[in-house]
Structure formats: structure tokens, C-alpha cells
Amino acid sequence: MAPRRPKRSGSLVLIAVLAAVALLALVWGAASTQAESASPTAPESVVLRVGWTAEPDNLNPFVGASTSAYEIFGLNYDQLTGYAPEDLSVRPELATSWEHSADGKVWTFKIRDDVTWQDGEPLTAQDVAFSYNFVLENEVGKYMSQLTFIEPPVVALDDYTVQFTCSVPKATMLSMSVPILPEHLWSDVPPAEATTNYQNPMPIIGSGPFQVVDFKKGSYVRLVANEEYWKGAPQIDEIIFEMYQNSDTMVQDLKSGVIDIAVGLSSMQFKQVTTVPELTALTYSVTGFCELNTNCYEGKYSTGHAALRDPAFRRALGYAIDREKIASLAHNGLARPATSLLLSDYYQSPDWHWEPPADAVYTFDPETADQMLTEAGYPLEGDQRVDKQGEPITLRLWADTASLESQTTGKLITGWLKDIGFDVEFQVLDEGALFDHVWNFKGSEFAPDFDFTLWTPWAGTVDPDWILSILTTGQIGGWSATGWSNAQYDELYATQQTTIDTEARKTVIWQMQELLYEEMPIDVLVYPLAGQAYSNEWEGWVPFPADGGAVIYTNNNFDSYLSAHPRTEDVATTSNGIGTGAIVAVVVAVLAVAVVVVWLLRRSRSKAEEA
């Protein structure tokens, strides 16, 4: 009898084992690939991934001007003071205490004695004095408006005491946002280069809670935690700000867990994320407003319609606009009807917002608008509104291509103005063209070439000084987009700058807002709400303000970056390792193969016994 061929149980087992190894490698590789991102991170680290659509324009603190740049500056550098999220009051940061002379002109700050730069060098009052003197001596434009009345030099009295002398009492002394830079590095950079084309070498040395270690333009900014930070080490190891060219892609990545938080959501995108149970979506007020900007400039080269220089004409138009509808339709509900220049329901200590009396509020009332226009000398002739010379009035209204909200607002306003007899030429222009028309010059003469404009909202600061300054006569041709000039307003602005008593200063600022409401050089339409959303796998966020504020991207408070962390009940994951889901997938795959191996062994044994 010919010998039997040996059973293939061993071969089957070998095949099964090899299959298990192959499947394990496949799943492991897939999980690893899924865990990787376009931006590099260190292994075994807790990483917060932030999505945004507007990256820093420059990481040089003397040059960068975008909101994203300021967010990075606030993480990499310290300032003398900051703001408490509870009530927006000034709180110590690098400065531990301060005092001023009886006349309010000399301010002395004590700074912390336990702060080091991220290269290990001690931070002293000399660094503070250097940072401020650099701005003053080189007239660094982006900070100079904050340093009004400070007389150089700023002096370091000792290693931990710095003194400022002012020409007059300075009310905004505690709201200056100049980043403190290391003298031992920046003193070697020529000022002409530092304020123009200088690029900070990586890693960027500061004293803040995080340090920029990599910036790939168009892709990401990567920061690592400063373990020696004077407030204590952050609870996360890295932050990666991921740049998105397409905000819809950003939202999809947030939903799928590629990023942990997204900022700058449009009203439509915000509505999408509110239905995702794994995300928390929030809206918050920005310290700004959307406006109908009017060309009030009286210079000989202004092309604005002469009627726009008449306050009575501008007041009448205030009753022709439905702010409720702009908030609901143009902003999809992510806005509140506005009254005065400074945001309502935001400031607390004190409340800088002035609210007009109920009987003076510009409500939507076309009949009142018509009556006021007629009384001011702009009657209807048939269906056509005419000026004081009897000529038909045609108004140009321009919106910004970058803002869908402004475009919808423009269409609405066009319809309302036509309803009360105006010819309106409505156009949508790109931002560059819009700016060229608003800030137009003939030689050295300001020559604004528009009637009305709508664009993305103005954003202010916690202290109202800056946003109030844009409407002063001195800003015509500069920040002022309206060209309006009023001596009383200018005088009130100067007064609030030098009024150190907070309540007395608030009274002056309320008077300024009332005057603007009566004069209407700009029509403050709505207070827009911004949207952001984050993964519920994270906790420890600190909203700013505490009641309904943003958790990041405020430029004023960075507490969230220090305290945010993955939820403690969740299994920690690493950015370049394998997450919980991937591990489960590997285990399931291995168990499945093990079952196959057992079945093959039993089957082969059974057949052997039958033989």
C-alpha cells in the first residue's frame, strides 16, 4: 500500500499565522497612517489641533498685524498686564503691581523676579524698558497709538522695577498690549530691518506659555509648551494651528476628529456643527460692529454726494434700515441689532456701552424717514427723491466680495432706499478695490471716492480707546473711513484719554457715543456673533468673557491654552501613535484570525481521526 500523503494541518496553521501577522501589520499601518497629520509632532505628546482659515501674516511682532498673528504673539510672549475673564478687569501678568504719582504722570511697575526667557536667560526690567523704548524710538506704527503721552526713555530702576513718565495723565496705561521681547536677542537686529523684513529664527524666543518651533506658510504653525512658564506648565504639550484654504474642509475635519477645535465658522457652517453630538458649538460677541459707512468728507476732492454731509439727511436714513432683518437674514441670526459704537452686553467693569433712550432708537420706520427727509429739504418729486437744488439723488453703495453678510446687507439696504425714492447703484468689489476708493488720494490730498460702503466688521479691544480713535479728525486719511470731523468729539476723545478715574472717564465716553448717534457719520447696524466649535473629548476651556465668550482666539486672554486638556475619562492618544479606536480594531482583527486558526486546527484533527 502506498504511503498516505501527510495532512496539511501544519501548512494551514502556518498560512493562518502568516495571515494574522499580515492583517495585524495592515491594521496597525492603517491606524498609524490615520493618526498622522500633515504637520509633524513629537511622539507621546498631548496635542491640541486648531483649525483656522486666516493664518498669521508675519510672526515678527513689529510687523504682523492679523488677528491670527496676535494670537501667536500672545502665546509666545508676555505683556505687563492682561484681562480677567470674570469681568474683563485688568489683572497682573509680568507686572505684579503698579502705582502712579498723584498727578497721574509717573507710573511705576514691579515685575516678577522668577521669569526666564525660553533660552534660559533671566527676564528683567531692562527687557521691559527695551521693548517700549524700541517702539517709541523707532515709531513702530502698530503700537504707537497705545503709547500716546509716554515720554522716552522708559527706565529700568532696578532688575524688577520699570518706570514710565507721561506728559499728561494717561488713562490707558494698563491696557497697553506691547509684547515684551528679549533685549539680548533683539538689540542685535537693526531697527530698519526689525520693523520691515526681519524674520524671527526658529525657535522663537519669548517668555510665554508656548514657543513657536515651526511655521510652514499655508500649512501650519506649531508651538510647544514652555515647561518653565511662571504660571505653571500648560496641560498640553503642543498646539498646532492648521491652515485651511477651504472652511468647509475645516468643518469636515472637525467632524471627523482630524482637528479638535475650529474658529471663524460662517453662520451656515455654525448651523451644521450644532447638530453633531460629538461637538460643542458656541457663538460669542466680538468687540466690534458692522456698519454702513458714509462719506462725510468735506474736502474739495471728495466725490461723496453733498447730501451725505448733512447730519439731518443721515439721521433720516437711520429710520429707513431694518436692523432686525439684517441680523436674521444677512447674518443668519448670528448678529444682534446694534445701537451705539461700543458693544452692548459685553463690558462690565465698567460698562462702556451707552444705550440711547427708547424714544430715540432708530427703528425701522420708512414713513418717519420720508417725513424727516422732506423736512430737511430732500422731498419726493413723484417717485424720485431730490436734493435741495431739485436734482435727483443717486447713491453708490458698495459691498465686499470677502463678506457674504455685507453683500446680503447691501441688497437689503438697496431695496429699502429705493422704497423711499432713491436711485441706488449697488456693486460688489474686492477688498483691494474697495480700499482704493475709500482711501483715495490726489497727490497728498485725501479724495475719498464713494458714497456708502459695507465690509467685514470693525474689531475693537477691551479698552474702548482705539475704536473711539478711528473717528477723530486726526485719523482722516488714516483709520477713518468716513472722513467725518467734529471738534466736540475730538475734545471729548482727548479728555477721556487723560481721565484716570474710571467712572469719570465712562461719563465722557458715553457723551462721545451719544454725539456719534446724533451725527450718524456711520450707521452701526449689528453686533456680529462669531462661531467656533470644539470636540467634546476636550475640557478645561476658559471662555472670555466668562459669560458667553470665546474659548480661544480672543487676542486678550490665553487661559484656555493653559488649562484645556483631553477629558480624564478618555484614553489618552498620541499624535503619531495609535488611538483607542485603532487599538480596538487591531485586537478585533487578531481575535478574528485566532478563531480561524482554532477552527482550522480542529477541522484538520477531525479529518485525521476519520482517516
Secondary structure, 3 states (H helix, E strand, C coil): CCCCCCCCHHHHHHHHHHHHHHHHHHHHHHHHHHHCCCCCCCCCCCEEEEEECCCCCCCCCCCCCCHHHHHHHHHHCCCCEEECCCCCCEEECCEEEEEECCCCCEEEEEECCCCECCCCCECCHHHHHHHHHHHHHHCCHHHHHHHCCEEEEEEEEECCEEEEEECCCCCCHHHCCCCCCCHHHHCCCCHHHHCCCCCCCCCCCCCCCEEEEEEECCCEEEEEECCCCCCCCCCCCEEEEEECCCHHHHHHHHHHCCCCEEEEECHHHHHHHCCCCCEEEEEEECCEEEEEEECCCCCCCCCCCHHHHCHHHHHHHHCCCCHHHHHHHHCCCCEEECCCCCCCCCCCCCCCCCCCCHHHCCCCCHHHHHHHHHHCCCCEECCEEECCCCCECEEEEEEECCCHHHHHHHHHHHHHHHHCCCEEEEEEECHHHHHHHHCCEECCEECCCCCEECCCCEECCCCCHHHHHCCCHHHECCCECCCCCCHHHHHHHHHHHCCCCHHHHHHHHHHHHHHHHHHCCEEEEEEEEEEEEEECCEECCCCECCCCCECCCCCCCCHHHHHCEECCCCCCCCCCCCCHHHHHHHHHHHHHHHHHHHHHHHHHHHHHHHC
